């Protein structure tokens, strides 16, 4: 019997890799499937975190009356028909929760995940953080979306972020140059990841203040996770305390989350990385989604400015006239006909993380995934799946 050289196993497994190397492999999309799931479920241990404390859990309300229809749904994309099980398998879904009219109609776990598994949000955290911005405005801690960033972060004066508004930041239209390419070790995104891995206080802010202006604020959209770190520093300055404490006080405890969440920091005892690294369970991400679907209310009390989510989740037009299908770090999500009449929007993250919200249909889909590469495109289209879900729920 031929023996496989041990070097092959070592190359594939890489179990003794350092944290920086392991993070690089995650963002390279260079982990085998089982190892990736193992790493995803333990990412809170890779970098320093701050705990988002939960309080007394509130039970979700379940209704399995639509389960049979959901399991038999068909997803039609590009002339091909996939069923529910294709969707789970091809999109590598580790957890899915679907709610309709405030009731859970499907909850599914796979790939070793379960109700207690903390899963990384990736860029879903961006949408959580902009919600905190809205709350801080409602609480009078931030004046308005038109405030200039340097009012809260004096270190931005004289640099590329001079004159950029909070609104520009939330729309990623600051005009500051940034390369988000996850798999390019020389990109700004990977430079930021390396600085975070090194854990040097102030290093990420130094990176952001070193960038150059490439367009006028409001004129050009450029997806930038670096921008969301600036948002985290803005929130920390406005709140006068860690983001995790504010999130716990405003949402994690009042919403009755079942578990503490863990939020990555830019350095030990530093600031939360507002655009990534919020690790939570499927059910607790779902509780956040239900809060959003209810217009930002808890027990009938609104925590946000009037119409916040309608504004945060809608398409808009840039100052130069270009159409922008991006809100306040939420993705407006088209109906089957390509329009936006349902007012649907999504929080999305690389490797497939998603919270889909459809206010008109009162429907939510939360997905935790372990896609092989750090991209958002799906083997089986997630929007087509959402349309099939709503068809099934209507039967």
Secondary structure, 3 states (H helix, E strand, C coil): CCCCCHHHHHHHHCCCCCHHHHHHHHHHCCCCHHHHHHHHCCHHHCCCEEEECCCCCCCCCECHHHHHHHHCCEEEECCEEEEHHHHHHHCCEEEEEEEECCEEEEEEECCCCCCCCCEECCCHHHHHHHHHHHHHHHCCCCCCCCCEHHHCCHHHCCCCCCCCEHHHHHHCCCCECCCCCCCCCCCHHHHHHHHHHHCCCCHHHHHHHCCCECCCCCCCCCCCHHHHHHHHHHHHHHHCCCHHHHHHHHHHCCCCCCCCEEEEECCCCCCECCCCCEEECHHHHHHHHHHHHCCCEECCEECCCCCHHHHHCCCEECCCCCEECCCCCCEECCCCCCCCCCCCEEEEEHHHEEEEEECCCCEEEEEEECCCCCCCCCCCCHHHHHHHHHHHHHC
